[in-house]
Structures are given as structure tokens and as C-alpha cells.
Amino acid sequence: MEDIPLSRRRVLRTWSCGEGPAELTGEKQAHHSKSLLDLASNDYLGLSRHPSLIKAAQVIMNKDGVGAGASRLVTGSRPIHHKLEEELASWLGQESVLLFPSGFQANIAAVIGLADRSTTVIADRLIHHSLLIGVKASGAKLKRFAHNDLNDLERHLKLLKNKQSKKKPVVLTESLFSMEGTSPPLKAIAILCEQFGAELLVDEAHAIGTMGNKGQGLCHQTSAPITILSGTFGKAFGSGGAFLATSKRMREYLLQTSGAFRYSTALAPPLAGAALAALTLIKSHPEWVLNLQKRSEHWRCQLSSKGWKCPSGNGPILPLILGTDQEALFCQNQLEKAGLLSVAIRPPTVPEGTSRLRLVLRRDLPNGTLSKLLNTLKPQ
Ligand SMILES: Cc1ncc(COP(=O)(O)O)c(C=O)c1O
């Protein structure tokens, strides 16, 4: 085992739910004993504690137990899995959906489903670690294109075309990058992939439930084909588990071949029940997504009017790039003293010299949160 330098070591902090909807209480609070307002988790819609999700999980748990007890191919498949897959596919306008116990696992399965040792994968430079692990496990050759840069992607696709590789290339991107807050020109990427005969895998982990007209993510409004869309229930859906949305043919291929699906205990039924309850709520409250989008815009405007560099992107993730680890940790501590929780994100999660506070907006933040933040932090 390698020695891990002190600056790279992280410690686990433990949190309980506070009394207010967006509050977390740390067991060993550094500065005070009060709850902190959650500007750090991915519970964008505040659904993880919503009574409908809790009730739905309880109902399914009473009927089908806590755990599935086996892989879907053995005895783990429950009616709630099929129902959730059908409802999701129809909401996303996709032919079919296959559930996974986590997004990390789903991403590995998706990459291995599309690529093997004779494939070249062309991935955005900032894609999630799980996708990179998928590429490694597939044995594919990896090329990286500059973040959200259509021209650089095209350059890679042209180079590959000239090499006349027999296997279709695979392009990997995300629709809302979790540490950058940015989104790619997805429609143009999809059209480019179609032109060059490339497969396209889009990770919508942070965009499902937060972006697009009614929270259906950004693939939904992209008329060009997307081979596989990956999503998770652990973020805006307030539950846990994940899914791949794809053609019926690809779903069947994954079901027959994916070790990550076949040799893993099925998604816990109560989590599937809660995810379905979240979907029902999101469908019946389009204003939630709209309000979150308006709040994201308002926060960006206010931050830049106070001298901060406007956080990139237009979704609910607002990175304040600070530079060194020390600067980011100092700001995190300042915010905690003021009752706000935002976590300093440091290398290796983000490139060296770009340590940042990752501000995450939620539907249920109380009024006055932004002024508290602006009064506490001052740009350098
Ligand atoms: C972009 C992205 N993809 C995939 C995952 C993995 O999802 P899960 O938390 O369901 O394993 C994460 C999350 O943590 C993520 O940020």
C-alpha cells in the first residue's frame, strides 16, 4: 500500500438530519452545535426526507422486504422493479430502462456494454471516475477531448476515421458536470456522433430531476440519437440506485452479458419504491424544477454582481474556484461558522490549483440563504 500524502487524506464527518428541511447536524461540529444548512449534498429537490418517499419505501418494505436477496436473474426481481423501469422509460421517451444498484455500477456496465479491447473511447477530459473505471475494465483505448469542446471531439473522430478502425468509436460525456456545473453542447455532440457512426453514452446523474423542461434531463430535448443514458436515484430523486435508459436491444444485451447487472444483488425494493414516488412527485410538480432553475440563475447573477467570477453553467451546481486547498478550506470554515455547509473540493477530485467550494442549490433552501453567503464570503 502506498503512503497517502497528508494533503490528499480525507476524514469522514458524520451527519444527522436537522429539524429544518435542508438542515444537517454534525456529530462533532468544529465551530458550534447548531445545524448547518445543506449547500453540499445532491439532494437537489429535498426529496430524501419527503413523506411520500418514506411512505412508499415503507409500503414496499412491508411487502417485499428490505433487500432483494439475490440478483434479478435469480430471485431478486420484484414487481416494483418492472413498474419503475416502465414508468421511467416512458417519462424519458426511451425504449427501455434497466435498473442497477448504483450509478457507479451502471456506468461501468454501460461502458463495458459498448466497448472492448478493439474499441477507441473518446471521453470528455472531466468525466466521472466510474466511467474511467469502465474504460479500464473494458480494455478499450482511451482518448480525451477538451472539456465540452465540440471541435476537439470532431478532431478526434476525424483522426479515427482516417485510421479506418472497424469498431465503432464510443463517446462519453455528462449532461451536467458535477464539479464544474457545466453542460456540453449535447445536441451538436449527438449529431456529430451520428455523422461519424460513433456510439454516445451520456451520464445524466446530476441533470435528471434538475435540468430540461420538466426535469427530464438534457438528452430528452436532443432529437439526435443517444445510445445509452445513465441516471441515478441517489441525487435529485432522493433515494438510491440507478438506471440505464437505452434501446430494447441494448437492454437485452446488457441483461444477458453485464456482470455488473447479473452478478449483483438487485436494487433494494424500498429504494425502488421511493424512486417511483419521487418520479410521481417530479411529474406532478414541474414548478419545482423551474424554481430551482430560476434560483440557479439568480444566485449566479448575485455572485457576479458582488465581484465573484460567475460560476459556469446554468444548473444548480455553482463552483466557486478559489485556487489552493488552504483557500478553499478557509472559505468552508467561514461558511460553517455562519451556519452554511459547503464542502471544499480539492485534488485529486479536481485538477491541481482549482480547489473550490461546490455550492449546491436545493428546492427547499430558506429565504435569506444567499445573503448570508454573500455577507460571509468576500472575493479575493
Ligand atoms: C456524474 C456521476 N455519475 C455517476 C455517479 C455515481 O452514482 P451513484 O451515486 O448512484 O453511484 C456520480 C456520483 O456520485 C456522479 O457524480
The ligand as a MOL file (V3000), in Angstrom:
LIG
                    3D

  0  0  0     0  0            999 V3000
M  V30 BEGIN CTAB
M  V30 COUNTS 16 16 0 0 0
M  V30 BEGIN ATOM
M  V30 1 C -21.5390 12.1490 -12.6580 0
M  V30 2 C -21.7740 10.9830 -11.7620 0
M  V30 3 N -22.0240 9.7870 -12.3000 0
M  V30 4 C -22.2370 8.7130 -11.5370 0
M  V30 5 C -22.2120 8.7750 -10.1690 0
M  V30 6 C -22.4490 7.5520 -9.3470 0
M  V30 7 O -23.7850 7.4790 -8.9550 0
M  V30 8 P -24.1770 6.6940 -7.6250 0
M  V30 9 O -24.0090 7.6520 -6.5240 0
M  V30 10 O -25.6010 6.2770 -7.8640 0
M  V30 11 O -23.2650 5.5140 -7.5420 0
M  V30 12 C -21.9490 10.0030 -9.5630 0
M  V30 13 C -21.9000 10.1220 -8.1310 0
M  V30 14 O -21.7950 10.1750 -7.1950 0
M  V30 15 C -21.7280 11.1430 -10.3710 0
M  V30 16 O -21.4760 12.3410 -9.8260 0
M  V30 END ATOM
M  V30 BEGIN BOND
M  V30 1 1 1 2
M  V30 2 1 2 3
M  V30 3 2 2 15
M  V30 4 2 3 4
M  V30 5 1 4 5
M  V30 6 1 5 6
M  V30 7 2 5 12
M  V30 8 1 6 7
M  V30 9 1 7 8
M  V30 10 2 8 9
M  V30 11 1 8 10
M  V30 12 1 8 11
M  V30 13 1 12 13
M  V30 14 1 12 15
M  V30 15 2 13 14
M  V30 16 1 15 16
M  V30 END BOND
M  V30 END CTAB
M  END
